[in-house]
Amino acid sequence: QVQLVESGGGLVQAGGSLRLSCAASGSIFSGRTMAWYRQAPGKQREHVASISTGGSTGYTDSVKGRFTISRDNAKNTVYLSMNSLQPEDTAVYYCNTPPLFISWGQGTQVTVSS
């Protein structure tokens, strides 16, 4: 079954760090761009970062210089390392495989306190 499983979220103080993981079924990981998205309460889901099969990365402006996306193809896992977290980063974080999106996972909650 095709599946995305996010983990690694938690409660941190402003300025802290977290590392999120997204484990994907091999059939949906190989040869696909992977991306992280987030949805804050009352807001639409937004793109955060992407990484191609070749390792090229892209970030939304608000996280540039603070977040780093990476992938381990042997483990079918994509990571999001988040530093200098701010309260506005509070959201549920999801991964997916643009542009051919599959069913969203349960996400992982990130809460940043001020």
Salt bridges, closest charged atoms under 4 A:
GLU46 OE2 - ARG38 NE 2.67
ASP61 OD1 - LYS64 NZ 3.02
ASP89 OD1 - ARG38 NH1 2.95
ASP89 OD2 - ARG66 NH1 2.78
